[in-house]
Amino acid sequence: MLGHSYTPAIYRELADMDYRRFEVEPEDLAGFLAGDAWEGVNVTIPYKRAVLPHLSELSEAAQRLGNVNTITRLPDGGLRGDNTDYAGFRALVASLGIDVAGMRALVLGHGGAGSTCAAVLADLGAEVSFMGRRADPDDPGSLTYDELPTAGPRFDLLVNATPVGMSPNCPASPCSLDDLPNLKAVADIVYNPALTDLLMQAERRGLPHVGGLLMLVAQAAEAIEVYTGRAVDDAAVAGLTRRLSATEQNIALIGMPGAGKTHVGRALAGILGRPHVDVDEELERELGMGCAAYLERHGEDAFRAAESQVLARVAAASHQVISCGGGVVVRAGNYGLLHQNSLIALIDRPLEELSCHGRPLSLRDGVERIARERAPRYRAWADLTVSSTDSARHTAQALAVQLPEML
């Protein structure tokens, strides 16, 4: 019954409730439920069905869906099980701003989460099909991923109800949207990273898309009503979702070699109260030598491959300020690694102020040539740009002023 890292903050913000996490082994489940360590409890995988024999009453939603995520005590000492994931996913669908009635929806994953998503969509008038790695023996109409190229064109709405793409194993995707050419919207119940690979594919197509953070907050709000009898205002749910998103999103700094990304990053991290991660410093620890020495010894291709591996690990985390190497834009795939969970800021410094000292590529190719080659990608990747000032701290302050508008 290990809760999500966001959950204590959600309960504290929405209801000033003390929320603690308990990790319970299967053999200890009955004793935990019978004990007095809790007043109300949220249940996570793999216990959503395992708790059913220990409950004396189920809500209508829990009966229908066959699984429970919220348990409360009854006056006679019995336990009542509820399912608030239904309300959470319904809020997620509503946020897409489209009418799903009559749509043909494909739900990836036919476990408990997929069944909940399907129930919501069916209640809203959609025609629902399931897809998984294997066909569901209890559902003769379920599909496998091998059938997607043929079956995909008939679907209007895609919902990912699997953990594929969740941090730290990201970006990853259960399928390609190329096999779903007629989609009108995409929803993914994964909430970390903020943009899964599926959602980034949808973004490139210009499709309405939404991640799972709103579902997490909305189902918690429903659970709070179960626990307390007091409804949580929809505006409070939306506002907290925005604040959590802004708090967890990384700030990633890109720009030319020598633009001051490391110094600005450290200063910005101090201003925002966030940890600072320098990708070059992480890379040097991994390589066991300096970046310049590795470049000269092994060549640029090997260096860029190692840089991407380190960036994938660093960018999968959240709530950081990340200073990237100047050549991070050389590999197009690095954009997705950053974009999935980061606001990308370009540090723009005049070329005549850039130093080549200790930078073999700048010495070899010249600053002007590197700038010509990389400038289009710097501009395309950046969500905002800040001009370098007389000091790293002043530049960081100028950047921090822009952030509230972006976040």
C-alpha positions as CSV (number, residue, x, y, z in Angstrom):
1,M,0.0,0.0,0.0
2,L,2.8,2.3,-0.9
3,G,1.5,5.7,-1.9
4,H,2.7,7.9,-4.7
5,S,5.2,10.6,-3.8
6,Y,2.7,13.3,-4.8
7,T,-0.1,12.0,-2.6
8,P,0.9,13.4,0.8
9,A,1.2,16.9,-0.6
10,I,-2.2,16.5,-2.3
11,Y,-4.0,15.5,0.9
12,R,-2.2,18.2,2.8
13,E,-3.1,20.9,0.3
14,L,-6.7,19.9,-0.3
15,A,-7.8,18.9,3.2
16,D,-4.9,19.5,5.7
17,M,-4.9,15.8,6.3
18,D,-1.9,13.8,7.6
19,Y,-1.2,11.2,5.0
20,R,1.4,8.5,5.6
21,R,2.7,5.7,3.5
22,F,2.6,2.1,4.6
23,E,4.4,-0.7,2.8
24,V,2.7,-4.0,3.6
25,E,3.8,-7.5,2.6
26,P,1.0,-9.8,1.3
27,E,1.2,-12.0,4.4
28,D,0.6,-9.0,6.6
29,L,-2.4,-7.6,4.7
30,A,-5.1,-9.0,7.0
31,G,-3.4,-7.9,10.2
32,F,-2.8,-4.4,8.8
33,L,-6.5,-4.0,7.8
34,A,-7.6,-5.2,11.2
35,G,-5.3,-2.9,13.1
36,D,-5.7,0.7,14.3
37,A,-2.7,2.3,12.5
38,W,-5.1,4.1,10.1
39,E,-8.4,5.9,10.0
40,G,-8.8,5.7,6.2
41,V,-6.5,4.0,3.7
42,N,-5.7,4.2,0.0
43,V,-4.9,0.9,-1.7
44,T,-2.5,0.6,-4.6
45,I,-1.4,-2.3,-6.9
46,P,-1.2,-5.2,-6.2
47,Y,-3.9,-5.0,-3.4
48,K,-6.9,-3.5,-5.2
49,R,-8.5,-6.9,-5.6
50,A,-6.7,-8.7,-2.7
51,V,-8.5,-6.6,-0.1
52,L,-12.0,-7.6,-1.2
53,P,-12.3,-10.6,1.1
54,H,-11.6,-8.4,4.1
55,L,-14.3,-5.9,3.4
56,S,-17.9,-6.1,4.6
57,E,-19.3,-3.5,2.2
58,L,-18.6,-2.1,-1.2
59,S,-19.7,1.1,-2.9
60,E,-21.6,0.9,-6.2
61,A,-18.5,1.8,-8.2
62,A,-16.3,-0.7,-6.4
63,Q,-18.9,-3.5,-6.9
64,R,-19.1,-2.7,-10.6
65,L,-15.3,-2.4,-11.2
66,G,-14.4,-5.3,-9.0
67,N,-11.5,-3.4,-7.3
68,V,-11.0,-1.0,-4.5
69,N,-8.6,1.9,-3.9
70,T,-10.1,3.6,-0.8
71,I,-11.2,1.9,2.5
72,T,-13.0,3.5,5.4
73,R,-14.2,2.1,8.8
74,L,-18.0,1.6,9.3
75,P,-19.6,2.4,12.7
76,D,-19.9,-1.3,13.5
77,G,-16.2,-1.8,12.9
78,G,-16.5,-3.3,9.4
79,L,-14.6,-2.0,6.4
80,R,-16.1,-0.3,3.3
81,G,-14.4,-0.3,0.0
82,D,-14.7,2.5,-2.6
83,N,-13.2,3.2,-6.0
84,T,-12.4,6.8,-6.6
85,D,-10.3,6.1,-9.7
86,Y,-13.5,6.3,-11.7
87,A,-14.1,9.9,-10.7
88,G,-10.4,10.7,-11.3
89,F,-10.4,9.4,-14.9
90,R,-13.8,11.0,-15.6
91,A,-12.2,14.4,-14.7
92,L,-9.2,13.5,-16.9
93,V,-11.5,12.9,-19.9
94,A,-13.5,16.1,-19.3
95,S,-10.2,18.1,-19.4
96,L,-9.7,17.1,-23.0
97,G,-12.6,19.3,-23.9
98,I,-14.1,16.9,-26.4
99,D,-17.4,14.9,-26.5
100,V,-16.4,11.2,-26.5
101,A,-19.9,10.0,-27.2
102,G,-19.9,7.9,-30.3
103,M,-16.1,7.7,-30.4
104,R,-14.3,4.4,-30.9
105,A,-11.9,4.3,-28.0
106,L,-8.8,2.0,-27.7
107,V,-7.7,1.3,-24.1
108,L,-4.1,-0.1,-23.7
109,G,-4.0,-2.5,-20.8
110,H,-6.9,-4.7,-19.7
111,G,-6.1,-4.8,-16.0
112,G,-7.8,-2.9,-13.2
113,A,-6.8,0.5,-14.4
114,G,-7.9,-0.3,-18.0
115,S,-11.2,-1.6,-16.8
116,T,-11.9,1.6,-14.9
117,C,-11.0,3.7,-17.9
118,A,-13.3,1.6,-20.1
119,A,-16.2,1.9,-17.7
120,V,-15.9,5.7,-17.7
121,L,-15.7,5.8,-21.5
122,A,-18.6,3.5,-21.9
123,D,-20.8,5.6,-19.5
124,L,-19.9,8.6,-21.6
125,G,-21.1,6.9,-24.8
126,A,-17.9,5.7,-26.3
127,E,-17.4,2.3,-28.0
128,V,-14.5,0.7,-26.2
129,S,-11.9,-2.0,-27.2
130,F,-8.9,-3.3,-25.2
131,M,-5.4,-4.0,-26.4
132,G,-2.5,-5.7,-24.7
133,R,0.6,-7.8,-25.2
134,R,-1.7,-10.8,-25.1
135,A,-5.4,-11.1,-25.8
136,D,-7.7,-11.2,-22.8
137,P,-9.2,-14.7,-22.6
138,D,-12.3,-13.3,-21.0
139,D,-12.8,-10.7,-23.7
140,P,-13.0,-12.3,-27.2
141,G,-12.9,-8.8,-28.8
142,S,-9.6,-7.7,-27.2
143,L,-6.7,-7.0,-29.5
144,T,-2.9,-7.5,-29.3
145,Y,-0.3,-5.0,-30.3
146,D,0.5,-7.1,-33.4
147,E,-2.9,-6.2,-34.7
148,L,-2.5,-2.5,-34.3
149,P,-1.4,-1.7,-37.9
150,T,-4.5,-3.3,-39.2
151,A,-7.0,-2.3,-36.5
152,G,-5.6,1.2,-35.6
153,P,-7.2,3.3,-38.3
154,R,-10.7,2.7,-36.9
155,F,-10.0,4.3,-33.5
156,D,-10.7,7.9,-32.6
157,L,-9.5,8.0,-29.0
158,L,-6.4,6.3,-27.3
159,V,-6.0,5.8,-23.6
160,N,-2.8,4.3,-22.1
161,A,-3.7,2.5,-18.9
162,T,-0.4,0.7,-18.6
163,P,2.8,1.9,-16.7
164,V,4.8,1.9,-20.0
165,G,6.5,5.3,-20.2
166,M,6.6,6.0,-16.5
167,S,9.7,7.5,-14.9
168,P,12.5,6.4,-14.7
169,N,11.9,4.2,-17.8
170,C,11.2,7.0,-20.1
171,P,10.6,8.1,-22.7
172,A,9.1,4.8,-23.8
173,S,5.9,4.0,-25.6
174,P,3.6,1.0,-25.8
175,C,2.9,1.8,-29.4
176,S,3.4,4.3,-32.2
177,L,0.6,6.7,-33.1
178,D,1.6,6.2,-36.8
179,D,-0.6,3.1,-36.6
180,L,-3.6,5.3,-35.4
181,P,-3.9,7.9,-38.2
182,N,-7.5,8.9,-37.4
183,L,-7.1,9.8,-33.7
184,K,-8.8,12.8,-32.3
185,A,-7.3,12.7,-28.8
186,V,-4.9,10.9,-26.5
187,A,-5.0,10.4,-22.7
188,D,-2.3,8.7,-20.6
189,I,-2.8,7.9,-16.9
190,V,1.0,8.0,-16.3
191,Y,1.7,11.3,-14.6
192,N,5.5,11.2,-14.3
193,P,6.9,12.3,-16.7
194,A,4.6,15.1,-17.5
195,L,4.7,14.3,-21.2
196,T,5.1,10.6,-21.9
197,D,6.3,9.5,-25.4
198,L,2.7,8.9,-26.4
199,L,1.8,12.5,-25.4
200,M,4.7,13.9,-27.2
201,Q,3.6,12.0,-30.3
202,A,0.2,13.5,-29.9
203,E,1.6,17.0,-29.4
204,R,3.5,16.7,-32.7
205,R,0.3,15.7,-34.4
206,G,-1.5,18.7,-32.8
207,L,-4.0,16.4,-31.0
208,P,-5.7,17.2,-27.7
209,H,-3.8,15.2,-25.1
210,V,-3.6,15.0,-21.3
211,G,-1.4,13.2,-18.7
212,G,-2.4,11.5,-15.5
213,L,-1.6,14.1,-12.9
214,L,-5.2,15.6,-12.9
215,M,-6.6,12.0,-12.4
216,L,-4.3,11.5,-9.4
217,V,-5.5,14.8,-7.8
218,A,-9.2,14.3,-8.7
219,Q,-9.3,10.7,-7.3
220,A,-7.7,12.0,-4.1
221,A,-10.3,14.7,-3.9
222,E,-13.0,12.1,-4.2
223,A,-11.4,10.0,-1.5
224,I,-11.3,13.0,0.8
225,E,-15.0,13.3,0.3
226,V,-15.4,9.7,1.2
227,Y,-13.3,10.1,4.4
228,T,-14.7,13.4,5.6
229,G,-18.1,13.9,3.9
230,R,-16.9,17.2,2.5
231,A,-16.7,17.8,-1.2
232,V,-13.6,19.4,-2.7
233,D,-14.2,22.2,-5.1
234,D,-13.3,21.6,-8.7
235,A,-11.3,24.8,-8.9
236,A,-9.2,23.6,-6.0
237,V,-8.4,20.4,-7.8
238,A,-7.5,22.3,-11.0
239,G,-5.4,24.8,-9.1
240,L,-3.4,22.1,-7.2
241,T,-2.8,20.2,-10.4
242,R,-1.3,23.3,-12.0
243,R,0.9,24.0,-9.0
244,L,2.1,20.4,-8.7
245,S,3.0,20.4,-12.4
246,A,4.9,23.6,-12.1
247,T,6.8,22.5,-9.0
248,E,7.8,19.1,-10.5
249,Q,8.8,20.4,-13.9
250,N,12.6,20.7,-14.5
251,I,14.2,23.8,-15.8
252,A,16.8,22.8,-18.4
253,L,19.3,25.3,-19.6
254,I,20.8,25.0,-23.2
255,G,23.0,27.3,-25.1
256,M,26.4,27.7,-26.8
257,P,29.6,26.3,-25.1
258,G,30.8,29.0,-22.7
259,A,27.4,30.7,-22.4
260,G,27.4,30.3,-18.6
261,K,24.8,27.5,-18.2
262,T,26.5,25.9,-15.2
263,H,26.9,29.2,-13.3
264,V,23.5,30.4,-14.2
265,G,22.0,27.0,-13.3
266,R,23.6,27.0,-9.9
267,A,22.3,30.5,-9.2
268,L,18.8,29.7,-10.5
269,A,18.7,26.6,-8.3
270,G,19.5,28.7,-5.3
271,I,16.8,31.2,-6.1
272,L,14.2,28.5,-6.7
273,G,15.3,26.2,-3.8
274,R,15.9,23.3,-6.2
275,P,18.8,20.9,-6.7
276,H,21.2,21.7,-9.5
277,V,22.5,19.0,-11.9
278,D,25.2,19.7,-14.4
279,V,25.1,17.1,-17.2
280,D,28.8,17.5,-18.0
281,E,29.8,17.0,-14.4
282,E,27.6,13.9,-14.2
283,L,29.1,12.7,-17.5
284,E,32.7,13.1,-16.2
285,R,31.9,11.1,-13.2
286,E,30.5,8.3,-15.4
287,L,33.4,8.4,-17.8
288,G,36.1,8.7,-15.2
289,M,37.7,11.5,-17.0
290,G,37.1,15.1,-18.2
291,C,34.8,15.7,-21.2
292,A,37.6,17.3,-23.2
293,A,39.9,14.4,-22.6
294,Y,37.2,11.8,-23.6
295,L,36.4,13.7,-26.8
296,E,40.1,13.8,-27.8
297,R,40.6,10.1,-27.0
298,H,37.4,8.5,-28.2
299,G,35.9,11.0,-30.7
300,E,32.6,13.0,-30.8
301,D,30.3,10.1,-31.7
302,A,31.3,8.1,-28.6
303,F,31.0,11.2,-26.5
304,R,27.5,12.1,-27.8
305,A,26.3,8.5,-27.1
306,A,27.6,8.7,-23.6
307,E,26.1,12.2,-23.1
308,S,22.6,10.9,-24.2
309,Q,22.8,8.0,-21.7
310,V,23.5,10.4,-18.8
311,L,20.9,12.9,-20.0
312,A,18.3,10.1,-20.1
313,R,18.9,9.3,-16.5
314,V,19.1,12.9,-15.3
315,A,16.1,14.2,-17.2
316,A,13.8,11.4,-16.0
317,A,13.8,12.9,-12.5
318,S,11.9,16.1,-11.7
319,H,12.1,19.4,-9.7
320,Q,15.6,20.1,-10.8
321,V,17.6,22.8,-12.6
322,I,19.6,21.1,-15.3
323,S,22.6,22.6,-17.0
324,C,23.2,20.9,-20.3
325,G,26.3,20.7,-22.4
326,G,26.5,23.1,-25.4
327,G,26.3,20.2,-27.9
328,V,23.2,18.5,-26.4
329,V,21.2,19.7,-29.4
330,V,23.5,17.8,-31.8
331,R,21.4,14.7,-31.2
332,A,17.7,15.2,-32.2
333,G,16.6,12.4,-29.8
334,N,17.9,14.5,-26.8
335,Y,15.0,16.9,-27.3
336,G,12.4,14.3,-26.2
337,L,14.6,13.4,-23.1
338,L,14.3,17.1,-22.0
339,H,10.9,18.0,-23.2
340,Q,9.1,15.1,-21.4
341,N,9.6,16.7,-18.0
342,S,11.4,20.1,-18.5
343,L,10.9,23.7,-19.4
344,I,13.8,24.5,-21.8
345,A,15.5,27.8,-21.4
346,L,18.1,29.2,-23.9
347,I,20.9,31.2,-22.4
348,D,21.8,33.7,-25.2
349,R,25.3,35.1,-24.9
350,P,27.1,37.2,-27.6
351,L,29.6,35.1,-29.6
352,E,32.5,37.5,-28.8
353,E,32.0,36.8,-25.1
354,L,32.3,33.0,-25.5
355,S,35.6,31.4,-24.5
356,C,37.1,28.4,-26.3
357,H,39.4,27.5,-23.4
358,G,39.2,23.8,-22.6
359,R,36.6,23.2,-25.4
360,P,38.3,21.1,-28.2
361,L,35.3,21.3,-30.5
362,S,35.2,25.1,-30.3
363,L,38.9,25.3,-30.9
364,R,38.6,22.9,-33.9
365,D,35.5,24.2,-35.6
366,G,35.4,27.8,-34.4
367,V,32.6,29.5,-32.4
368,E,31.0,31.1,-35.5
369,R,30.6,27.8,-37.4
370,I,29.2,26.0,-34.3
371,A,26.8,28.8,-33.7
372,R,25.6,28.6,-37.4
373,E,25.0,24.9,-37.1
374,R,23.3,24.8,-33.7
375,A,21.4,28.1,-33.6
376,P,18.3,26.8,-35.4
377,R,18.0,23.9,-32.9
378,Y,18.6,26.1,-29.9
379,R,15.8,28.3,-31.0
380,A,13.5,25.4,-31.9
381,W,14.0,23.6,-28.6
382,A,13.7,26.6,-26.3
383,D,10.5,27.4,-24.5
384,L,12.0,30.8,-23.5
385,T,15.2,32.7,-24.0
386,V,17.1,34.9,-21.6
387,S,19.9,37.2,-22.6
388,S,23.2,36.9,-20.7
389,T,23.8,39.8,-18.4
390,D,26.8,41.1,-16.4
391,S,26.7,38.2,-13.9
392,A,25.4,34.6,-13.6
393,R,23.2,35.7,-10.7
394,H,21.6,38.6,-12.6
395,T,21.0,36.3,-15.6
396,A,19.4,33.7,-13.3
397,Q,17.2,36.5,-11.7
398,A,16.1,37.6,-15.2
399,L,15.2,34.0,-16.0
400,A,13.3,33.5,-12.7
401,V,11.2,36.5,-13.5
402,Q,9.9,34.8,-16.7
403,L,9.2,31.5,-15.1
404,P,5.9,32.2,-13.3
405,E,4.4,33.2,-16.7
406,M,5.6,29.9,-18.3
407,L,4.7,27.6,-15.4
